[in-house]
């Protein structure tokens, strides 16, 4: 999931470089959502891993 966030961020940077503002904003928004989702799932996985150990 983090890979897809980075891919969309790179797409946003390239689109902004060439002047496609709408596409850049959309790709940056998608990247932000994916990164937040990744962070939440990573923290949840870490916490459940701590709880599950005897």
C-alpha positions in Angstrom: 0.0 0.0 0.0 2.9 2.3 0.7 4.2 1.5 -2.7 1.0 2.8 -4.3 1.1 5.9 -2.2 4.6 6.6 -3.5 3.6 5.9 -7.1 0.7 8.3 -6.9 3.0 11.0 -5.3 5.4 10.6 -8.1 2.6 10.9 -10.7 1.5 14.1 -8.9 4.9 15.5 -9.1 5.3 14.8 -12.8 1.8 16.1 -13.5 2.6 19.3 -11.6 5.9 19.7 -13.4 4.1 19.6 -16.8 1.3 21.9 -15.6 -1.6 19.5 -15.2 -2.9 20.9 -12.0 -6.1 18.9 -11.7 -4.4 15.6 -12.3 -1.7 16.5 -9.8 -4.2 17.5 -7.1 -6.1 14.2 -7.6 -3.0 12.1 -7.5 -1.8 13.9 -4.4 -5.1 13.4 -2.7 -5.1 9.7 -3.5 -1.5 9.4 -2.3 -2.5 11.1 1.0 -5.4 8.8 1.6 -3.3 5.7 0.9 -0.5 6.9 3.2 -2.9 7.6 6.0 -4.6 4.2 5.5 -1.1 2.5 5.5 -0.1 4.3 8.7 -3.3 3.2 10.5 -3.0 -0.4 9.4 0.7 -0.4 10.4 0.0 0.8 13.9 -2.9 -1.6 14.3 -0.7 -4.5 13.1 2.0 -3.5 15.6 -0.4 -3.2 18.5 -2.1 -6.5 17.7 1.3 -8.1 17.5 2.2 -6.9 21.0 -1.1 -8.1 22.4 -1.0 -11.5 20.8 2.4 -12.5 22.3 2.1 -14.5 25.6 
